[in-house]
Amino acid sequence: MFRDGRAITALGSQGGDQQDQWQLLYLLRTIVGRYAPQQAIDVPALHTTSFPDSFWPRTWEPGRAVVEDRLGDAVIETLGRLSAVGVYPETGVLWAAANPGPRVCGGTVAIGPASPEGSVGAEPSPPQADGVEVGTRFGVALESRCPRFPILDRPPIERIPVRAPSQAVPLLRDRHRRRNIIAAATVALIAAAIVVAQPVSAGAATLGPGYDWHGQATSHLGGYLDPDGSVSYCINAGAPSAIGRVTTDAGIVGQVNGLSPASMIQLNLVLSRHGNTSDSNTAAAVAMAVWSIAGNADYQAEGGDVFVLGRAPASERATIQSLADQYRAEAASYVPETGSATLGLSIDSGNDYLGVLDVIATPELAIGNVTLTNAVFVDSGSPSRAGVSNGARLAVRGTPPSADPYRVTAAGDFSTPSGPSANVHLYTTPGAQTLTASGTSVPLVFSTAATDIADRLVAGVTTIAQPTGVVGGTVIDTAAAVNVPSAGMQLSWAGYLQPAAATTPTCTDQTLVYSSAVPLTITADGDYPSEAFPVTDARVGTIYWIETATVAGELVAQGICGAANETSVLSPVPPHLPVVSG
């Protein structure tokens, strides 16, 4: 659809020959009736079968309209007054003639439940009557039989210009296209009558999923669609219907009908778990549960389950009753959850640096964030982890502080999926039903912590280097290891040579003259010498030793270039003194 040359909306429908009729209803409701798009779709639909089908065997049923029983008897009873419609080909003006007299035939009679496809197997109308079939997607099917009204031989009672005469389009001769134009005109007049007979304010509720009896909104068993599109439910059994009346969104409220906080939670639980549905059986069961919780005395006075189930097809009543009983039991047995979590830290028996963090959380859907102190997670190297769930088992590695000994600690913040609060979303309609939808929910939040049950020891090493050496001899550096884990620790050495005249220690790749061929693995405390370093004329000067200790590939201790006790001074062989004889 275009406005001022710009596309403003697009629409479409399945339905064969009914497509043009149903889409015209939508256009009339949104353009003329000012309906919101969803309201225009949700309001009951109808179509005529007075023109031959496009599909074989091209059957047709003159004078018959198929409507939803949700229209109500008052509207359906007016449909038989339409007698004839046409179009003036010279001007493009639509005309219609109608019988203004009242219907005097009998009332509607039930002819059976609707089939899954929405059609019914009606018995044929007698030859002297036209049948107006009342189809439904929410309940039983009805048929209203009334005598035919003849087309009146008089001028048209109203003209509706399609366009200015200069722009009129001649009536098409093609049989199918002519049929569609007339069919659309017929539905247009019927739809116009519906707009007048059943106005829906932009702030009005409409029928939602469920069932109703004889097209009466006051007999609806199920949900309603509020102006914002949410599915809501009546809490005042027997109150007048809110359909077609201005509905006010009262927002989230913490009390309705004098209910206790516990009952408000039960009401919100049923609405939040099951209320937002498009299934008619589910919606019917929710309505029954809501009435039981929010106003059981009035509900029972109205007849209770036995009474309202009569609005649903007999084939569905057992299913609806079972669902309603289930929802009531859920509400009655609901206990707000409490959460807890346990963090367990264990130390590797062979390596104080390693361990495992175990997580046990209740309820099992709890998710948390855990932060370690004096440790990191092995797989990420980070002290923090998000998305930790029940049953997690995570490897950790200690990062010792300067103090010895130390302990690893873990702290976690957890939360569960939201649970219902003691409130509901309220919609009020003066003089009519009060409608409710699900309210807010609050996640369960809780914290926990854990610490090592024993100290972790920091592995360390110190060295004492051979202080001097001469050309032709050797020097070594001896390491003293403490707190060596039983799984082992690796030691290695490096020596950096500088001229004797140098005063500032420099330990770089350019001054490196010695390094361990293979790291030495040790499993107990003790003194461990390095490999012997040979002194030659080219190596006269000062050696600065640096020892390195690692556990499971992680550095735990390392010497400092130029540190005390880690220096060896290398000298040439002293000259021989002259022999003195006496």
Buried (B, 14 or more C-beta within 10 A) or exposed (E): EEEEEEEEEEEEBEEEBBBBBBBBBBBBBBEEBBBBEEBBBBBBBBBBBBBBBEEEEEEEBEBBBBBBBBBBBEBBBBBBBBBBBBBBEEBBBBBBBBBEEEBEEEEBEBBBBBEEEEEBEBEEBEEEBBBBBBBBBBBBBBBBBBEEBEEBEEEBEEEBEBEEEEEBEEBEEEEBEBBBBBBBBBBBBBBBBBBEBBEBBEBBBBBBBBBBBBBBBBBBBBBBBBBBEBBBBBBBBBBEBBBBBBBEBBEBBEBBBEBEEEBBBBBBBBBBBBBBBEBBBBBBBBBBBBBBBBBEEBBBEBEBBEBBBBBBBEEBBEBBBEBBBEBBEBBEEBEEEEBEBEBBBBBBEEBBBBBBBBBBBBBEBBBBBBBBBBBBBBEEEEBEBEEBEBEBEBEBBBBBEEEBBBBBBBBBBBBBEEBBBBBBBBBBBEEBBBBBBBBBBEEBEBEBEBEBEEEBBBBBBBBBBBEEBBBEBEBBBBBBBBBBBEBBBBBBBBBBBBEEEEEEBEBEEEBEBBBBEEBBEBEEBEEBBBBEBEBEEEBBBBBBBBBBBBBBEBEBBEBEBBBEEBBBBBBEEEEEEEEEEE
